[in-house]
Amino acid sequence: MTDMKSLLRYAVVSAAAATACVLAVPAAAHAASPTGAATQVAPLALPPYETWIADVGAVAATASDYLEGRLPDASVRPAIVLDIDNTALQTQYRPGLVSPATEAVLDVAQQASADGAAVFFVTARPEILGWQSEANLRGVGYPFAGIYLRPWFNTQPDAELKTDAREDIESKGYTIVANIGNNTSDLSGGHAERTFKLPDYDGQLA
């Protein structure tokens, strides 16, 4: 069994890697012009935090209303799928070694779980961040049936990777009644009865 020092060392390394992986990287400050001179590039500005929370809340309310009518359903083995970064967790607006839950999405997850649905997380985070990601999600109160991450040496596009994950969930006998994410790649490819897209502000939120 791994001793406590090893666990702590792993936690520190994983958390540091998570921060490097998921924090937004600003656009390059300079771009080369045809003459080789540096040209200033202004990064896009994200809306205020309060605007994002309101925008997320509006979509989450729609998802909640849908699930209220869809669940419980004893005729199927229901599940919902959540993206992690800037969906389940406030990765970009509240960065850190541990990210807080996006409360409106957490409420939807808890509602679905209370009505008998399994809650799965499908992300493009690399496998090395599995332990840290699961601990963060569980720690902020998410029901947790499983997590799908990017396997070592996998180079699939995000949309393909996440579609394969949903197919695997279905192969275990689940019916995915809702899929919630903030990027098109979280939602494309089918294998969900309904999709709910949170804002990404022209791709600024990964």
VMD Tcl script that draws the C-alpha trace (Angstrom):
set ca {
  {0.00 0.00 0.00}
  {1.28 3.47 -0.83}
  {2.49 5.27 2.29}
  {1.28 8.71 3.33}
  {4.41 10.50 2.11}
  {3.97 9.03 -1.35}
  {0.31 10.05 -1.43}
  {1.13 13.59 -0.40}
  {3.93 13.81 -2.95}
  {1.58 12.55 -5.66}
  {-1.12 15.02 -4.62}
  {1.28 17.97 -4.87}
  {2.60 16.90 -8.27}
  {-0.90 16.21 -9.61}
  {-2.31 19.46 -8.35}
  {0.56 21.45 -9.83}
  {0.14 19.68 -13.14}
  {-3.60 20.33 -13.04}
  {-3.04 24.02 -12.59}
  {-0.62 24.13 -15.51}
  {-3.03 22.14 -17.64}
  {-6.31 23.90 -17.07}
  {-5.50 27.52 -16.40}
  {-6.07 29.67 -19.42}
  {-2.98 30.70 -21.35}
  {-3.28 34.26 -22.63}
  {-2.88 34.95 -26.30}
  {0.66 35.72 -27.37}
  {1.59 39.28 -26.56}
  {3.40 39.73 -29.85}
  {3.03 38.28 -33.32}
  {5.55 38.54 -36.10}
  {4.59 40.84 -38.97}
  {5.57 40.08 -42.57}
  {8.62 42.28 -42.05}
  {9.64 40.42 -38.91}
  {8.65 43.21 -36.54}
  {6.65 42.38 -33.43}
  {3.01 43.43 -33.49}
  {0.99 43.87 -30.32}
  {-1.97 41.48 -30.10}
  {-4.74 42.43 -27.67}
  {-6.24 39.40 -25.88}
  {-10.02 39.07 -25.83}
  {-11.64 40.03 -22.56}
  {-13.88 37.56 -20.75}
  {-17.20 38.88 -19.46}
  {-17.36 39.65 -15.74}
  {-17.72 36.69 -13.39}
  {-21.26 37.71 -12.52}
  {-22.25 37.62 -16.19}
  {-20.82 34.12 -16.60}
  {-22.62 32.87 -13.49}
  {-25.90 34.31 -14.77}
  {-25.39 32.80 -18.24}
  {-24.57 29.39 -16.76}
  {-27.54 29.61 -14.42}
  {-29.95 30.20 -17.31}
  {-28.77 27.07 -19.14}
  {-28.71 25.02 -15.93}
  {-32.29 26.04 -15.17}
  {-33.35 24.70 -18.58}
  {-31.51 21.44 -17.90}
  {-33.13 21.19 -14.46}
  {-36.61 21.68 -15.91}
  {-35.95 18.99 -18.51}
  {-34.65 16.50 -15.95}
  {-37.60 17.17 -13.66}
  {-39.84 15.84 -16.41}
  {-37.48 13.11 -17.59}
  {-36.57 11.50 -14.27}
  {-37.06 9.28 -12.43}
  {-37.46 6.57 -15.07}
  {-37.48 2.96 -13.92}
  {-37.52 1.68 -17.50}
  {-33.89 2.67 -18.15}
  {-30.59 2.99 -16.32}
  {-30.22 6.78 -16.60}
  {-27.03 8.80 -16.56}
  {-25.92 12.35 -17.16}
  {-22.52 13.44 -18.49}
  {-20.68 16.58 -17.41}
  {-17.60 18.26 -18.77}
  {-15.23 19.42 -16.01}
  {-13.37 22.62 -16.88}
  {-15.62 25.68 -16.87}
  {-18.63 23.40 -16.58}
  {-18.58 21.34 -13.37}
  {-15.73 23.43 -11.95}
  {-14.95 27.15 -12.17}
  {-11.53 26.51 -13.64}
  {-10.87 29.78 -15.41}
  {-12.75 32.31 -13.31}
  {-11.60 30.82 -10.00}
  {-8.23 29.18 -10.76}
  {-6.20 27.33 -8.17}
  {-4.98 23.93 -7.06}
  {-8.59 23.12 -6.16}
  {-11.40 24.71 -8.17}
  {-14.82 25.48 -6.67}
  {-17.96 23.88 -8.07}
  {-20.09 25.77 -10.53}
  {-23.07 25.87 -8.20}
  {-25.84 25.79 -10.80}
  {-24.28 22.75 -12.47}
  {-23.72 21.06 -9.11}
  {-27.41 21.56 -8.34}
  {-28.36 19.85 -11.61}
  {-26.01 16.94 -10.87}
  {-27.42 16.48 -7.38}
  {-30.97 16.68 -8.71}
  {-30.24 14.01 -11.33}
  {-28.57 11.78 -8.77}
  {-31.49 12.10 -6.36}
  {-33.77 10.97 -9.18}
  {-31.69 7.87 -9.88}
  {-29.23 9.00 -12.54}
  {-25.52 8.17 -12.46}
  {-23.25 11.19 -12.90}
  {-20.24 10.70 -15.19}
  {-17.50 13.19 -16.03}
  {-15.99 13.24 -19.52}
  {-12.95 15.45 -19.99}
  {-9.89 15.91 -22.17}
  {-7.71 16.26 -19.08}
  {-4.83 13.76 -19.22}
  {-4.97 10.56 -17.19}
  {-2.23 11.75 -14.86}
  {-4.75 14.21 -13.42}
  {-7.34 11.53 -12.64}
  {-6.69 11.33 -8.91}
  {-6.63 15.10 -8.44}
  {-9.73 15.63 -10.60}
  {-11.77 13.00 -8.79}
  {-10.74 14.35 -5.38}
  {-11.70 17.89 -6.41}
  {-15.10 16.82 -7.78}
  {-15.97 14.68 -4.79}
  {-14.66 17.32 -2.39}
  {-17.03 20.01 -3.68}
  {-20.04 17.69 -3.47}
  {-20.54 16.09 -6.87}
  {-22.14 12.65 -7.11}
  {-19.55 10.51 -8.84}
  {-20.12 7.36 -10.93}
  {-16.92 7.61 -12.97}
  {-14.55 9.79 -14.94}
  {-13.18 9.52 -18.47}
  {-9.86 11.24 -19.19}
  {-7.46 11.36 -22.11}
  {-5.37 8.16 -22.08}
  {-1.59 8.27 -22.28}
  {-0.34 8.94 -25.84}
  {-3.88 9.51 -27.11}
  {-4.05 12.21 -29.80}
  {-7.73 12.04 -30.78}
  {-9.57 15.32 -31.30}
  {-11.54 16.25 -28.20}
  {-14.92 15.66 -29.84}
  {-13.96 12.15 -30.94}
  {-12.44 11.32 -27.56}
  {-15.58 12.39 -25.72}
  {-17.93 10.65 -28.12}
  {-16.03 7.40 -27.54}
  {-16.42 7.92 -23.79}
  {-20.18 8.32 -24.08}
  {-20.35 5.22 -26.25}
  {-18.52 3.34 -23.51}
  {-20.98 4.56 -20.89}
  {-23.83 3.32 -23.06}
  {-22.10 -0.04 -23.51}
  {-22.40 -0.48 -19.74}
  {-26.16 -0.31 -19.99}
  {-26.75 3.38 -19.29}
  {-29.03 5.75 -21.18}
  {-27.46 9.22 -21.22}
  {-30.42 11.52 -20.71}
  {-28.39 14.75 -20.62}
  {-24.92 15.93 -21.62}
  {-23.72 19.31 -20.33}
  {-20.61 21.13 -21.49}
  {-19.34 24.53 -22.55}
  {-17.67 23.64 -25.86}
  {-19.06 22.15 -29.05}
  {-16.55 19.31 -28.69}
  {-18.23 18.35 -25.39}
  {-21.57 17.84 -27.07}
  {-21.12 16.80 -30.69}
  {-21.20 13.19 -31.80}
  {-24.55 12.14 -30.34}
  {-25.04 9.48 -27.64}
  {-27.19 11.67 -25.43}
  {-30.91 12.40 -25.47}
  {-30.40 16.11 -24.81}
  {-27.41 18.45 -24.81}
  {-27.04 21.70 -22.91}
  {-24.32 24.15 -23.94}
  {-22.90 26.57 -21.40}
  {-21.16 29.72 -22.66}
  {-17.60 29.58 -23.94}
  {-17.49 33.15 -25.25}
  {-16.05 32.38 -28.67}
  {-13.74 29.72 -27.35}
  {-12.20 31.76 -24.55}
  {-13.31 29.20 -21.95}
  {-11.65 25.87 -22.67}
}
mol new
graphics top color blue
foreach p $ca { graphics top sphere $p radius 0.5 }
foreach p [lrange $ca 0 end-1] q [lrange $ca 1 end] { graphics top cylinder $p $q radius 0.2 }
display resetview
